[in-house]
């Protein structure tokens, strides 16, 4: 009996040692495969431009990277992501190479990557203001940015490339041809980028943002240029998003009835002043030029946009409220009041003045 127990014990020990050896071998083999699986796909691989969108995550990008042959294994990529502390994923356009291992790819996409500057342009900025921000954040002078944005050769190239740019922007009375077409957004721009490259990236984004509205922009009683121009005035004239559909209906009604738009924001732009930089002089309000809609003989839209409008102003321009309004006025609380006649409009203004709420009138 003792001998049998010894034999069974020896057999159990052998089995246990065999299992342990197998597990060790499996771990070693898995470790080797994992190590290889997170290495670069190709030592002489190609470079691929990748756009990371808001809402993307490191894990969700695994299948895309595998499809683009940027990683060897989606499984090992995801294991790496789960087992390493990664900095925030930064949306933007990146150049990733098949020569990069997983660690390098992930570092490139995080805010550890110092090769990109993050720049935010808010809605309603004009091209001069954008150029100043570019100069502050990147090694590109404001004057150079404006000069490139006005370069005739580049303008023709962009007109040929983008459906929303037309020959209208070449009108010699326009101050800055790309005004209105550089979409306000947050951009992740590679350090060392030229002014041309920055503008190219912005126009690519503009196309993406306008694409859902392409049909309405192209099949309208007004040209794309006129609609963007109207949107730019709306952006500066109205603070409250909820009031924009009503205010733009005033614009349409005035245009159709042959009345001047009478928007102060166009006068500021005509004088190359920042909005509300100071009170306008009467001579400036009366000056007739291609932008000033306060001039009594100026009927219709300005020659071009007066700022770069956001998507909400563009949406409102394409979807005006049906009305007979010809006047609007905003109080100092941001509320907008509408009127169909000048008498009604004037009564509203007098009432606001009496209540200490008068801001300005249009």
LINQUILIN-V239053 format. One line per field, one symbol per residue. ss: DSSP state (@ for helix, = for strand, . for the rest). phi: phi as a letter, one per 40 degrees, with the letter a starting at -180 (. if undefined). A space follows every 10 residues. Layout:
BEGIN
ss = ???
phi = ???
END
This chain:
BEGIN
ss = .@@@@@@@@@ @@@@@@@@@@ @@@@@@@@@@ @@@@@@@... ......==== ==......@@ @@@@@@@... ...@@@@@@@ @@@.....=. .======... .@@@@@@@@= .....===== ......@@@@ @@@@@@@... .@@@@@@@@. .@@@@@@@@@ @.....@@@@ .......... .....===== ....@@@@@@ @@@@@@@@@@ @@@@@@@@.. ...@@@@@@@ @@@@@@@... @@@@@@@@@@ @@@@@@@... ...@@@@@@@ .......... .@@@@@.... .......... .......... @@@@@@@@.. ......==== =....====. .@@@@@@@@@ @@@@...=== =.
phi = .ccccccccc cccccccccc cccccccccc ccccdccbcc cacbcccbcb bccdgcbdcc cdccccccfc bcbcccdccc dcbbcbcdcb cibbbbbccc cdccdccccc cccccbbcbb bccgcccccc cccccccbcb cdccdccccb ccccdccccc cbcccbcdcc dccccbdcdg bbccacbbbc dgccdccccd cccccdcccc dcbdccccbb cbcdcccccc cccddccbcc dccccccccc dccccccgcc cgcddccdcd cfbcdgdacc ccccccccac bcccccccbh cccadbabcc ccccccccbc ccabcbbaab ccbgcbbbac bccccccccc cccccgbcba bb
END
